[in-house]
């Protein structure tokens, strides 16, 4: 059986990636292409509990290194329990956030040495690199406003990062762009200030190309 395709969606708060993951899923459904939608943190039962700690505004005094380790713990569990088995079964996995978020937020944003994060990641023997990463790039001021409005509308207690200073989110955005620059083969950058439909059209083009190349023409947009 041919290995599945691992696609991650990244970006700052409020960039629209969660919406685009769901729209990509609808697109794959229409083509009857087996796939799974998942997210980080929270893609497993254990990860759901970790997510509550990491994103709740009630979580205070969490040290940056402890924060990074919690994200990595969530990821290792996610890979072993969900992502790798689904890929081995030939499914496409669409993941809302992944390892690049840890590097961007805890590395570039918090100031933890990126090499320290990478040493744990690579040294775990569980590290799994995406086949494709879609990065939705957006001005942090716009993204933060969008995200806070969304959380309030849904009554979610997940605003710990939204309450960080703007300078933090600027560093995170710069981190994502630097990661994309360093791995241009894997990353595709999309302007997140465009309409939802325009972004989805571009995501569809990118997925069409990647899935067609990997699955020998099975995909028809």
BALOBA-1460 file (C-alpha; in Angstrom, 3 decimals):
// residues 221
<rec num="1" residu="x" x="0.000" y="0.000" z="0.000"/>
<rec num="2" residu="x" x="1.271" y="3.434" z="-0.943"/>
<rec num="3" residu="x" x="2.072" y="5.669" z="2.020"/>
<rec num="4" residu="x" x="-0.353" y="8.526" z="2.569"/>
<rec num="5" residu="x" x="0.408" y="12.233" z="2.265"/>
<rec num="6" residu="x" x="1.072" y="14.389" z="5.332"/>
<rec num="7" residu="x" x="-0.097" y="18.007" z="4.904"/>
<rec num="8" residu="x" x="0.182" y="20.632" z="7.646"/>
<rec num="9" residu="x" x="-1.385" y="24.087" z="7.882"/>
<rec num="10" residu="x" x="0.509" y="26.788" z="9.773"/>
<rec num="11" residu="x" x="0.288" y="30.471" z="10.617"/>
<rec num="12" residu="x" x="-0.280" y="33.010" z="13.354"/>
<rec num="13" residu="x" x="-3.453" y="33.321" z="15.413"/>
<rec num="14" residu="x" x="-6.482" y="34.187" z="13.279"/>
<rec num="15" residu="x" x="-4.845" y="33.512" z="9.913"/>
<rec num="16" residu="x" x="-7.716" y="31.242" z="8.834"/>
<rec num="17" residu="x" x="-5.871" y="27.931" z="8.726"/>
<rec num="18" residu="x" x="-8.538" y="25.965" z="10.645"/>
<rec num="19" residu="x" x="-11.160" y="27.075" z="8.119"/>
<rec num="20" residu="x" x="-8.901" y="26.089" z="5.239"/>
<rec num="21" residu="x" x="-8.244" y="22.652" z="6.749"/>
<rec num="22" residu="x" x="-11.992" y="22.003" z="6.830"/>
<rec num="23" residu="x" x="-12.481" y="23.258" z="3.267"/>
<rec num="24" residu="x" x="-9.617" y="21.048" z="2.089"/>
<rec num="25" residu="x" x="-11.344" y="18.107" z="3.766"/>
<rec num="26" residu="x" x="-14.564" y="18.858" z="1.874"/>
<rec num="27" residu="x" x="-12.558" y="18.964" z="-1.354"/>
<rec num="28" residu="x" x="-11.037" y="15.548" z="-0.662"/>
<rec num="29" residu="x" x="-14.449" y="14.152" z="0.307"/>
<rec num="30" residu="x" x="-15.814" y="15.160" z="-3.093"/>
<rec num="31" residu="x" x="-13.026" y="13.147" z="-4.716"/>
<rec num="32" residu="x" x="-13.608" y="10.173" z="-2.402"/>
<rec num="33" residu="x" x="-10.001" y="10.385" z="-1.273"/>
<rec num="34" residu="x" x="-9.475" y="8.794" z="2.175"/>
<rec num="35" residu="x" x="-8.136" y="11.322" z="4.634"/>
<rec num="36" residu="x" x="-8.088" y="12.418" z="8.252"/>
<rec num="37" residu="x" x="-8.381" y="15.890" z="9.771"/>
<rec num="38" residu="x" x="-6.518" y="16.402" z="13.024"/>
<rec num="39" residu="x" x="-4.912" y="19.176" z="15.049"/>
<rec num="40" residu="x" x="-2.223" y="20.121" z="17.522"/>
<rec num="41" residu="x" x="-2.393" y="20.334" z="20.389"/>
<rec num="42" residu="x" x="-5.302" y="17.988" z="21.014"/>
<rec num="43" residu="x" x="-5.230" y="15.285" z="18.356"/>
<rec num="44" residu="x" x="-5.458" y="12.483" z="20.943"/>
<rec num="45" residu="x" x="-7.195" y="11.994" z="24.289"/>
<rec num="46" residu="x" x="-3.967" y="12.775" z="26.090"/>
<rec num="47" residu="x" x="-3.393" y="15.731" z="23.772"/>
<rec num="48" residu="x" x="-6.830" y="17.126" z="24.620"/>
<rec num="49" residu="x" x="-5.817" y="17.368" z="28.265"/>
<rec num="50" residu="x" x="-2.490" y="18.969" z="27.324"/>
<rec num="51" residu="x" x="-4.376" y="21.487" z="25.135"/>
<rec num="52" residu="x" x="-6.414" y="22.642" z="28.132"/>
<rec num="53" residu="x" x="-3.226" y="23.493" z="29.985"/>
<rec num="54" residu="x" x="-1.483" y="25.170" z="27.065"/>
<rec num="55" residu="x" x="-4.271" y="27.359" z="25.707"/>
<rec num="56" residu="x" x="-6.368" y="28.300" z="28.739"/>
<rec num="57" residu="x" x="-6.084" y="31.907" z="29.880"/>
<rec num="58" residu="x" x="-6.260" y="30.478" z="33.406"/>
<rec num="59" residu="x" x="-2.822" y="28.898" z="32.918"/>
<rec num="60" residu="x" x="-0.305" y="31.287" z="34.456"/>
<rec num="61" residu="x" x="3.403" y="31.092" z="35.227"/>
<rec num="62" residu="x" x="4.009" y="28.283" z="32.731"/>
<rec num="63" residu="x" x="7.702" y="28.491" z="31.943"/>
<rec num="64" residu="x" x="8.723" y="28.623" z="28.249"/>
<rec num="65" residu="x" x="10.752" y="25.404" z="28.434"/>
<rec num="66" residu="x" x="7.898" y="23.574" z="30.178"/>
<rec num="67" residu="x" x="5.523" y="24.942" z="27.540"/>
<rec num="68" residu="x" x="7.744" y="23.681" z="24.720"/>
<rec num="69" residu="x" x="8.038" y="20.242" z="26.320"/>
<rec num="70" residu="x" x="4.254" y="19.968" z="26.654"/>
<rec num="71" residu="x" x="3.853" y="20.730" z="22.943"/>
<rec num="72" residu="x" x="6.466" y="18.119" z="22.086"/>
<rec num="73" residu="x" x="4.816" y="15.563" z="24.368"/>
<rec num="74" residu="x" x="1.494" y="16.187" z="22.634"/>
<rec num="75" residu="x" x="3.201" y="15.761" z="19.261"/>
<rec num="76" residu="x" x="5.000" y="12.521" z="20.054"/>
<rec num="77" residu="x" x="1.743" y="10.978" z="21.295"/>
<rec num="78" residu="x" x="-0.071" y="12.286" z="18.204"/>
<rec num="79" residu="x" x="2.469" y="10.862" z="15.771"/>
<rec num="80" residu="x" x="2.532" y="7.390" z="17.315"/>
<rec num="81" residu="x" x="-1.191" y="7.106" z="18.027"/>
<rec num="82" residu="x" x="-2.722" y="8.873" z="15.024"/>
<rec num="83" residu="x" x="-0.573" y="10.356" z="12.277"/>
<rec num="84" residu="x" x="1.850" y="7.565" z="11.412"/>
<rec num="85" residu="x" x="-0.794" y="4.773" z="11.474"/>
<rec num="86" residu="x" x="-3.085" y="6.767" z="9.187"/>
<rec num="87" residu="x" x="-0.264" y="7.476" z="6.753"/>
<rec num="88" residu="x" x="0.715" y="3.797" z="6.796"/>
<rec num="89" residu="x" x="-2.891" y="3.005" z="5.823"/>
<rec num="90" residu="x" x="-2.539" y="5.218" z="2.772"/>
<rec num="91" residu="x" x="-4.635" y="8.136" z="4.029"/>
<rec num="92" residu="x" x="-3.941" y="11.818" z="3.525"/>
<rec num="93" residu="x" x="-3.532" y="13.524" z="6.912"/>
<rec num="94" residu="x" x="-4.483" y="17.209" z="7.172"/>
<rec num="95" residu="x" x="-3.099" y="18.663" z="10.401"/>
<rec num="96" residu="x" x="-4.006" y="22.061" z="11.871"/>
<rec num="97" residu="x" x="-0.618" y="23.116" z="13.323"/>
<rec num="98" residu="x" x="2.419" y="20.897" z="13.804"/>
<rec num="99" residu="x" x="6.112" y="21.122" z="14.634"/>
<rec num="100" residu="x" x="6.747" y="24.392" z="12.795"/>
<rec num="101" residu="x" x="4.402" y="26.085" z="15.278"/>
<rec num="102" residu="x" x="6.587" y="24.986" z="18.192"/>
<rec num="103" residu="x" x="9.694" y="26.326" z="16.482"/>
<rec num="104" residu="x" x="7.942" y="29.602" z="15.592"/>
<rec num="105" residu="x" x="6.138" y="30.201" z="18.905"/>
<rec num="106" residu="x" x="8.476" y="28.740" z="21.502"/>
<rec num="107" residu="x" x="11.668" y="29.252" z="19.508"/>
<rec num="108" residu="x" x="11.345" y="32.567" z="17.693"/>
<rec num="109" residu="x" x="8.540" y="33.895" z="19.902"/>
<rec num="110" residu="x" x="9.686" y="32.859" z="23.387"/>
<rec num="111" residu="x" x="13.388" y="32.917" z="22.636"/>
<rec num="112" residu="x" x="14.151" y="29.252" z="23.362"/>
<rec num="113" residu="x" x="17.158" y="28.187" z="21.246"/>
<rec num="114" residu="x" x="15.757" y="26.533" z="18.139"/>
<rec num="115" residu="x" x="18.582" y="23.998" z="18.162"/>
<rec num="116" residu="x" x="17.493" y="22.835" z="21.654"/>
<rec num="117" residu="x" x="13.984" y="22.190" z="20.333"/>
<rec num="118" residu="x" x="15.343" y="20.415" z="17.267"/>
<rec num="119" residu="x" x="17.702" y="18.255" z="19.319"/>
<rec num="120" residu="x" x="14.763" y="16.865" z="21.320"/>
<rec num="121" residu="x" x="12.645" y="16.522" z="18.182"/>
<rec num="122" residu="x" x="15.243" y="14.662" z="16.145"/>
<rec num="123" residu="x" x="16.601" y="12.730" z="19.110"/>
<rec num="124" residu="x" x="13.171" y="11.290" z="19.896"/>
<rec num="125" residu="x" x="13.303" y="8.929" z="16.896"/>
<rec num="126" residu="x" x="9.625" y="9.838" z="16.385"/>
<rec num="127" residu="x" x="10.166" y="12.945" z="14.263"/>
<rec num="128" residu="x" x="8.018" y="12.958" z="11.143"/>
<rec num="129" residu="x" x="8.448" y="15.688" z="8.527"/>
<rec num="130" residu="x" x="5.343" y="16.818" z="6.566"/>
<rec num="131" residu="x" x="5.246" y="16.282" z="2.817"/>
<rec num="132" residu="x" x="3.666" y="19.702" z="2.365"/>
<rec num="133" residu="x" x="3.155" y="22.719" z="4.619"/>
<rec num="134" residu="x" x="0.697" y="25.483" z="3.761"/>
<rec num="135" residu="x" x="1.602" y="28.720" z="5.534"/>
<rec num="136" residu="x" x="-1.098" y="31.391" z="5.708"/>
<rec num="137" residu="x" x="0.740" y="34.675" z="6.199"/>
<rec num="138" residu="x" x="-1.088" y="37.590" z="7.828"/>
<rec num="139" residu="x" x="-0.454" y="40.852" z="9.688"/>
<rec num="140" residu="x" x="-0.541" y="39.909" z="13.413"/>
<rec num="141" residu="x" x="-2.790" y="42.837" z="14.309"/>
<rec num="142" residu="x" x="-5.458" y="41.600" z="11.902"/>
<rec num="143" residu="x" x="-5.025" y="37.996" z="12.985"/>
<rec num="144" residu="x" x="-5.301" y="38.735" z="16.699"/>
<rec num="145" residu="x" x="-8.515" y="40.697" z="16.227"/>
<rec num="146" residu="x" x="-10.012" y="37.884" z="14.148"/>
<rec num="147" residu="x" x="-8.988" y="35.220" z="16.645"/>
<rec num="148" residu="x" x="-10.322" y="37.020" z="19.713"/>
<rec num="149" residu="x" x="-13.663" y="37.634" z="18.003"/>
<rec num="150" residu="x" x="-13.883" y="33.960" z="17.045"/>
<rec num="151" residu="x" x="-13.079" y="32.750" z="20.566"/>
<rec num="152" residu="x" x="-15.607" y="35.109" z="22.135"/>
<rec num="153" residu="x" x="-18.294" y="34.040" z="19.670"/>
<rec num="154" residu="x" x="-17.682" y="30.377" z="20.506"/>
<rec num="155" residu="x" x="-17.241" y="30.895" z="24.228"/>
<rec num="156" residu="x" x="-13.847" y="29.157" z="24.230"/>
<rec num="157" residu="x" x="-11.265" y="29.553" z="26.975"/>
<rec num="158" residu="x" x="-8.268" y="29.319" z="24.639"/>
<rec num="159" residu="x" x="-6.969" y="32.887" z="24.526"/>
<rec num="160" residu="x" x="-3.664" y="32.590" z="26.402"/>
<rec num="161" residu="x" x="-1.593" y="33.311" z="23.309"/>
<rec num="162" residu="x" x="-3.921" y="36.023" z="22.020"/>
<rec num="163" residu="x" x="-3.139" y="37.945" z="25.215"/>
<rec num="164" residu="x" x="0.583" y="38.027" z="24.491"/>
<rec num="165" residu="x" x="2.082" y="41.354" z="23.394"/>
<rec num="166" residu="x" x="1.938" y="42.245" z="19.703"/>
<rec num="167" residu="x" x="5.742" y="42.082" z="19.562"/>
<rec num="168" residu="x" x="5.564" y="38.389" z="20.452"/>
<rec num="169" residu="x" x="3.244" y="37.662" z="17.519"/>
<rec num="170" residu="x" x="5.445" y="39.690" z="15.180"/>
<rec num="171" residu="x" x="8.382" y="37.482" z="16.142"/>
<rec num="172" residu="x" x="6.261" y="34.369" z="15.578"/>
<rec num="173" residu="x" x="5.274" y="35.545" z="12.104"/>
<rec num="174" residu="x" x="8.896" y="36.282" z="11.259"/>
<rec num="175" residu="x" x="9.780" y="32.818" z="12.517"/>
<rec num="176" residu="x" x="7.281" y="31.150" z="10.216"/>
<rec num="177" residu="x" x="8.564" y="33.138" z="7.236"/>
<rec num="178" residu="x" x="12.152" y="32.208" z="8.072"/>
<rec num="179" residu="x" x="11.222" y="28.519" z="8.297"/>
<rec num="180" residu="x" x="9.540" y="28.792" z="4.898"/>
<rec num="181" residu="x" x="12.629" y="30.456" z="3.454"/>
<rec num="182" residu="x" x="14.828" y="27.648" z="4.775"/>
<rec num="183" residu="x" x="12.604" y="24.879" z="3.356"/>
<rec num="184" residu="x" x="11.116" y="26.224" z="0.145"/>
<rec num="185" residu="x" x="10.503" y="22.758" z="-1.240"/>
<rec num="186" residu="x" x="8.038" y="21.891" z="1.537"/>
<rec num="187" residu="x" x="6.388" y="25.247" z="2.224"/>
<rec num="188" residu="x" x="3.780" y="27.091" z="0.188"/>
<rec num="189" residu="x" x="2.999" y="30.623" z="1.399"/>
<rec num="190" residu="x" x="-0.472" y="32.090" z="0.840"/>
<rec num="191" residu="x" x="-1.568" y="35.657" z="1.595"/>
<rec num="192" residu="x" x="-3.981" y="35.234" z="4.504"/>
<rec num="193" residu="x" x="-5.548" y="38.670" z="3.970"/>
<rec num="194" residu="x" x="-7.413" y="37.424" z="0.886"/>
<rec num="195" residu="x" x="-11.000" y="36.204" z="0.966"/>
<rec num="196" residu="x" x="-11.716" y="32.701" z="2.239"/>
<rec num="197" residu="x" x="-12.698" y="31.608" z="-1.275"/>
<rec num="198" residu="x" x="-9.495" y="32.928" z="-2.861"/>
<rec num="199" residu="x" x="-7.355" y="31.230" z="-0.254"/>
<rec num="200" residu="x" x="-9.254" y="27.967" z="-0.698"/>
<rec num="201" residu="x" x="-8.813" y="28.155" z="-4.474"/>
<rec num="202" residu="x" x="-5.054" y="28.450" z="-3.994"/>
<rec num="203" residu="x" x="-5.008" y="25.636" z="-1.407"/>
<rec num="204" residu="x" x="-6.971" y="23.486" z="-3.890"/>
<rec num="205" residu="x" x="-4.391" y="24.174" z="-6.594"/>
<rec num="206" residu="x" x="-1.537" y="23.251" z="-4.284"/>
<rec num="207" residu="x" x="-3.254" y="20.079" z="-3.072"/>
<rec num="208" residu="x" x="-4.206" y="19.091" z="-6.614"/>
<rec num="209" residu="x" x="-0.598" y="19.310" z="-7.738"/>
<rec num="210" residu="x" x="0.805" y="17.490" z="-4.720"/>
<rec num="211" residu="x" x="-1.790" y="14.718" z="-4.555"/>
<rec num="212" residu="x" x="-1.668" y="14.140" z="-8.310"/>
<rec num="213" residu="x" x="2.094" y="13.801" z="-8.221"/>
<rec num="214" residu="x" x="2.029" y="11.490" z="-5.209"/>
<rec num="215" residu="x" x="-1.030" y="9.402" z="-6.161"/>
<rec num="216" residu="x" x="-0.489" y="8.999" z="-9.888"/>
<rec num="217" residu="x" x="-3.291" y="11.178" z="-11.163"/>
<rec num="218" residu="x" x="-6.080" y="10.014" z="-8.831"/>
<rec num="219" residu="x" x="-7.131" y="13.571" z="-8.007"/>
<rec num="220" residu="x" x="-9.392" y="15.640" z="-10.234"/>
<rec num="221" residu="x" x="-10.227" y="19.114" z="-8.957"/>
